[in-house]
């Protein structure tokens, strides 16, 4: 399985800390870097990349809408 870096949009310090703690609880490698705007941070996470998108659940799909 290939791993690639996912970069979040620039976020403030509080949101960056929350993202880092959520990723840390799932043992995902992360890094926090300063954005071009010194008030904001870029949070990057090393996530697995799959060949195909996950299949959606058909439980809530109405057959009339197809």
N, CA, C and O atoms as a DFTB+ gen file, in Angstrom:
264 C
 N C O
     1  1       0.851      -1.168       0.000
     2  2       0.000       0.000       0.000
     3  2       0.902       1.238       0.000
     4  3       1.835       1.347       0.796
     5  1       0.610       2.141      -0.886
     6  2       1.406       3.349      -1.019
     7  2       0.952       4.398      -0.009
     8  3      -0.244       4.558       0.236
     9  1       1.910       5.106       0.570
    10  2       1.602       6.162       1.535
    11  2       1.932       7.514       0.901
    12  3       2.995       7.681       0.302
    13  1       1.019       8.477       1.034
    14  2       1.246       9.823       0.505
    15  2       0.858      10.849       1.563
    16  3       0.072      10.563       2.466
    17  1       1.420      12.041       1.436
    18  2       1.134      13.116       2.385
    19  2      -0.144      13.840       1.984
    20  3      -0.289      14.285       0.846
    21  1      -1.067      13.952       2.932
    22  2      -2.278      14.750       2.747
    23  2      -2.066      16.049       3.509
    24  3      -1.741      16.021       4.697
    25  1      -2.244      17.192       2.843
    26  2      -2.020      18.496       3.469
    27  2      -3.362      19.201       3.636
    28  3      -4.090      19.416       2.667
    29  1      -3.677      19.557       4.880
    30  2      -4.903      20.307       5.169
    31  2      -4.732      21.757       4.734
    32  3      -3.610      22.242       4.595
    33  1      -5.837      22.436       4.524
    34  2      -5.802      23.872       4.259
    35  2      -5.237      24.576       5.490
    36  3      -5.270      24.013       6.584
    37  1      -4.717      25.802       5.334
    38  2      -4.183      26.522       6.497
    39  2      -5.233      26.657       7.607
    40  3      -6.381      27.025       7.355
    41  1      -4.811      26.352       8.836
    42  2      -5.707      26.400       9.996
    43  2      -5.029      27.169      11.123
    44  3      -3.811      27.350      11.119
    45  1      -5.837      27.624      12.099
    46  2      -5.269      28.339      13.238
    47  2      -4.614      27.353      14.213
    48  3      -4.713      26.139      14.034
    49  1      -3.953      27.874      15.231
    50  2      -3.182      27.039      16.164
    51  2      -4.055      26.034      16.900
    52  3      -3.656      24.885      17.090
    53  1      -5.238      26.459      17.312
    54  2      -6.131      25.574      18.067
    55  2      -6.593      24.392      17.211
    56  3      -6.585      23.249      17.669
    57  1      -6.989      24.666      15.985
    58  2      -7.431      23.603      15.081
    59  2      -6.273      22.679      14.723
    60  3      -6.454      21.465      14.625
    61  1      -5.087      23.245      14.528
    62  2      -3.911      22.426      14.217
    63  2      -3.600      21.472      15.367
    64  3      -3.284      20.304      15.138
    65  1      -3.688      21.962      16.596
    66  2      -3.425      21.108      17.755
    67  2      -4.454      19.983      17.844
    68  3      -4.106      18.852      18.183
    69  1      -5.715      20.286      17.544
    70  2      -6.759      19.263      17.572
    71  2      -6.514      18.198      16.498
    72  3      -6.652      17.004      16.764
    73  1      -6.150      18.631      15.282
    74  2      -5.858      17.675      14.211
    75  2      -4.680      16.780      14.588
    76  3      -4.728      15.567      14.383
    77  1      -3.626      17.378      15.138
    78  2      -2.452      16.597      15.527
    79  2      -2.797      15.572      16.600
    80  3      -2.311      14.442      16.554
    81  1      -3.626      15.952      17.562
    82  2      -3.989      15.004      18.621
    83  2      -4.872      13.877      18.083
    84  3      -4.745      12.732      18.517
    85  1      -5.763      14.192      17.142
    86  2      -6.604      13.138      16.552
    87  2      -5.772      12.150      15.744
    88  3      -5.977      10.939      15.833
    89  1      -4.828      12.669      14.953
    90  2      -3.962      11.772      14.185
    91  2      -3.060      10.958      15.114
    92  3      -2.818       9.778      14.860
    93  1      -2.562      11.574      16.184
    94  2      -1.687      10.864      17.122
    95  2      -2.434       9.729      17.807
    96  3      -1.846       8.683      18.083
    97  1      -3.718       9.917      18.084
    98  2      -4.497       8.855      18.729
    99  2      -4.662       7.652      17.807
   100  3      -4.907       6.541      18.277
   101  1      -4.530       7.864      16.489
   102  2      -4.629       6.767      15.514
   103  2      -3.253       6.323      15.013
   104  3      -3.160       5.549      14.060
   105  1      -2.181       6.813      15.657
   106  2      -0.795       6.459      15.319
   107  2      -0.450       6.780      13.866
   108  3       0.158       5.964      13.173
   109  1      -0.838       7.965      13.413
   110  2      -0.538       8.416      12.055
   111  2       0.545       9.487      12.143
   112  3       0.453      10.410      12.952
   113  1       1.574       9.353      11.301
   114  2       2.680      10.301      11.293
   115  2       2.190      11.644      10.758
   116  3       1.554      11.702       9.705
   117  1       2.487      12.729      11.486
   118  2       2.039      14.067      11.094
   119  2       3.184      15.054      11.208
   120  3       4.198      14.789      11.854
   121  1       3.001      16.192      10.570
   122  2       3.924      17.308      10.768
   123  2       3.159      18.614      10.635
   124  3       2.189      18.720       9.885
   125  1       3.626      19.605      11.388
   126  2       2.978      20.915      11.419
   127  2       4.003      21.943      10.945
   128  3       5.085      22.055      11.521
   129  1       3.663      22.690       9.900
   130  2       4.571      23.706       9.363
   131  2       3.850      25.040       9.274
   132  3       2.628      25.099       9.137
   133  1       4.620      26.091       9.354
   134  2       4.061      27.437       9.298
   135  2       3.646      27.775       7.872
   136  3       4.377      27.502       6.920
   137  1       2.473      28.368       7.738
   138  2       1.944      28.761       6.428
   139  2       2.595      30.073       5.981
   140  3       3.381      30.664       6.722
   141  1       2.268      30.521       4.779
   142  2       2.765      31.815       4.295
   143  2       2.241      32.942       5.180
   144  3       2.926      33.942       5.396
   145  1       1.025      32.773       5.689
   146  2       0.452      33.707       6.654
   147  2       0.926      33.256       8.032
   148  3       0.581      32.151       8.450
   149  1       1.707      34.069       8.761
   150  2       2.300      33.611      10.026
   151  2       1.292      33.287      11.131
   152  3       1.682      32.755      12.170
   153  1       0.024      33.590      10.934
   154  2      -0.987      33.249      11.941
   155  2      -1.531      31.845      11.753
   156  3      -2.202      31.320      12.642
   157  1      -1.253      31.224      10.603
   158  2      -1.862      29.940      10.261
   159  2      -0.813      28.844      10.125
   160  3       0.368      29.112       9.906
   161  1      -1.277      27.593      10.260
   162  2      -0.417      26.416      10.181
   163  2      -0.922      25.470       9.104
   164  3      -2.116      25.419       8.809
   165  1       0.012      24.718       8.520
   166  2      -0.324      23.636       7.596
   167  2      -0.078      22.327       8.328
   168  3       1.017      22.097       8.839
   169  1      -1.080      21.477       8.380
   170  2      -0.948      20.168       9.014
   171  2      -0.924      19.120       7.911
   172  3      -1.818      19.069       7.066
   173  1       0.119      18.277       7.929
   174  2       0.266      17.207       6.940
   175  2       0.206      15.870       7.652
   176  3       0.730      15.720       8.755
   177  1      -0.440      14.895       7.013
   178  2      -0.555      13.549       7.580
   179  2      -0.184      12.533       6.513
   180  3      -0.586      12.658       5.356
   181  1       0.581      11.532       6.907
   182  2       0.991      10.464       5.997
   183  2      -0.090       9.389       6.018
   184  3      -0.212       8.635       6.983
   185  1      -0.880       9.327       4.933
   186  2      -2.041       8.440       4.876
   187  2      -1.902       7.432       3.739
   188  3      -1.220       7.700       2.750
   189  1      -2.550       6.267       3.878
   190  2      -2.497       5.274       2.802
   191  2      -3.310       5.732       1.591
   192  3      -4.339       6.393       1.723
   193  1      -2.823       5.365       0.424
   194  2      -3.516       5.702      -0.821
   195  2      -4.015       4.406      -1.450
   196  3      -3.250       3.459      -1.632
   197  1      -5.291       4.373      -1.776
   198  2      -5.898       3.177      -2.341
   199  2      -6.102       3.355      -3.842
   200  3      -6.227       4.479      -4.327
   201  1      -6.134       2.254      -4.567
   202  2      -6.353       2.318      -6.017
   203  2      -7.747       2.819      -6.343
   204  3      -7.931       3.634      -7.247
   205  1      -8.718       2.332      -5.607
   206  2     -10.113       2.686      -5.871
   207  2     -10.707       3.389      -4.660
   208  3     -10.266       3.188      -3.528
   209  1     -11.707       4.211      -4.916
   210  2     -12.406       4.871      -3.823
   211  2     -13.235       3.844      -3.065
   212  3     -13.690       2.864      -3.655
   213  1     -13.441       4.055      -1.758
   214  2     -14.278       3.117      -1.016
   215  2     -15.706       3.111      -1.552
   216  3     -16.227       4.144      -1.972
   217  1     -16.322       1.953      -1.533
   218  2     -17.694       1.843      -2.041
   219  2     -18.669       2.418      -1.023
   220  3     -18.536       2.200       0.181
   221  1     -19.645       3.153      -1.529
   222  2     -20.642       3.753      -0.663
   223  2     -21.655       2.707      -0.229
   224  3     -21.960       1.766      -0.961
   225  1     -22.161       2.894       0.969
   226  2     -23.189       1.998       1.475
   227  2     -24.488       2.234       0.710
   228  3     -24.897       3.376       0.497
   229  1     -25.123       1.156       0.305
   230  2     -26.403       1.280      -0.407
   231  2     -27.590       1.222       0.555
   232  3     -28.744       1.197       0.127
   233  1     -27.305       1.203       1.822
   234  2     -28.354       1.090       2.820
   235  2     -29.339       2.258       2.747
   236  3     -30.545       2.064       2.895
   237  1     -28.828       3.463       2.520
   238  2     -29.693       4.637       2.531
   239  2     -30.064       5.113       1.128
   240  3     -30.710       6.151       0.984
   241  1     -29.674       4.383       0.107
   242  2     -29.962       4.800      -1.261
   243  2     -31.364       4.356      -1.661
   244  3     -31.719       3.184      -1.538
   245  1     -32.145       5.303      -2.135
   246  2     -33.506       5.017      -2.558
   247  2     -33.474       4.539      -4.012
   248  3     -32.920       5.237      -4.861
   249  1     -34.048       3.372      -4.330
   250  2     -34.030       2.866      -5.705
   251  2     -34.717       3.800      -6.703
   252  3     -34.402       3.766      -7.892
   253  1     -35.643       4.624      -6.240
   254  2     -36.344       5.543      -7.141
   255  2     -35.410       6.614      -7.692
   256  3     -35.656       7.144      -8.775
   257  1     -34.343       6.942      -6.966
   258  2     -33.445       8.015      -7.371
   259  2     -32.414       7.544      -8.385
   260  3     -31.706       8.375      -8.954
   261  1     -32.304       6.279      -8.625
   262  2     -31.274       5.760      -9.538
   263  2     -31.653       5.957     -10.980
   264  3     -30.898       5.578     -11.875
